Amino acid sequence: MLCEQTIVEAVTGKISIVNMFNSFVVGKYPSATRRFSVFLQLTDCRNESQVTIEVHDLREDEVVARSPAMTVQSPEKLYVVNVIIPCPPIGVHHGGAYDLVVFADGQEIDRQQFHVRSSEDNEDEEQENDDDDDSE
């Protein structure tokens, strides 16, 4: 799950997920996304797993970002492990669809699609909509 941030309550350990989202709006291209966090709940871990995430540019069919491996430990097999991965801004050269792919021990375990669009794209859309309104 992509979110702006996560907060772990010091006393209870409960996690608050702040501002979940599935798209980024950037200035003009090339640009970079804002910082964000990835929140995962892993099940069926076996003692220790190496977790990594990648961002795939679906238009260009390439990996544009990859996290270093993070060691996740589970006290027992059926235990749910909460994982929070802070992510730096990701460079993007165009708008469109991207996948955030999660790997545990080299095997894909989850995938979430998100979109990137430019604030200029929004202005162009608004201008087109205004033009359409004028023609009625």
N, C-alpha and C positions, 0 to 999 in steps of 0.2 A: 504494500500500500504506500503510495506517495503522499507525503504530507509536509507542511511547512516546518513543523517541529514536533517533538514528543517531550512530554514532561513526566518524569518518574517521581511520584509522591514519596518523599523521604521516609515517612513513618510506615505507610501501608505497602509501598512498592507498586501501587496501582499506577497504570500508565494512561495518560491523557494524550490523545492524538489531536493535534491542532491543525485545522485547515487542510483536510484531505483535498486532493485535486487530481485531475487527469489531463491538464494542458498547461503550457507555459505561453505567456505573451512576452515577446522580446521587442527591442527597438527594430532597427533594420539589420539585414544580414550582411556579412557574418556577425554573429552575436554570441552571447552566452546566456544560459538559463540562470535563474537565481539559485542560491543554495537551497537544499531540501534534505529531507530524511526519508529513508525507506524503513518501514516497520514490517517485520515478519513474525509470524508465529510458526515455529517449526515443531513438528511432531515426528515420532518414529526415529529420533536421533539415536545413534549408537555410540554412547560414551562421548566421543569427540568427532566433530565434523569441521571441514574447512569450507566456509561459505564465501562466495564471491558474487558480485553482480556485474553485469555488462549492459551497456546501452547500445542497441542496434538501430542504425539508420535504415529504415525499411525501403526508402526510395533508392539509396545507393547500395544497399545490401552489404553494409560493412559495420564493424564494431567501432563506435566512436569514443567509448569510455569503458574502463574496466577498473574495478576496485582491487586493492590488494586482498589476499585471502585473510579471512577473519576466523579465528578458532572459536567454535561454539561447543560448549560442554553440556551434556545432559546427565543428570544423576541416575536416570533410568529410562528404559525404552519408551514408555508411554507418556512420559513427562512432556508438557508443552514448554518450549523455550522461546521467550520473547527476545527478538534481536532488533536492535536499532542501529542503522548504518547512516551516519551523517555523510552527505554527498556534496562535493564542491560544485561550483557552476560547471555546466557542460557546454563546450563550444558547439554551435550549430551553424550550418552554412545555408540552410533553407528550411522552410516550413514543411509540415507534413507529419506523418505517423512515425513513431519510434517505439521500440519495445524495450522494457526493462526486464532483463532475464536474470533469474536467481539460480545459482548452481550450488549444490552441496557435494563435496568430494568429487567434483568434475561432472556431475550429472545434473541436467536441468530439472528443477523442482517447481518452478513457478515462472510465469510470464505475465506482464501487465503492459498494455499499450497506452501510450500517452501521445498528445499532439503538441506541436510547436507552431505558433503563428506569430506574425509580426503585427505590431500595433498599426503599422502602415496598411497591412491587409485589411484591418477593421475600418480604417478611414476610406480605403478604396470601396469596400462593401457599402459603407454608409453613403458614399457619393453615388454609387450605382443605384442604391435604393431611392435616394433623393431624385435622381434622374428619372427613375421609373414613376415616382409619384408625380413628377412634373408633366409626364406624358398623358396622364389620365384626365 
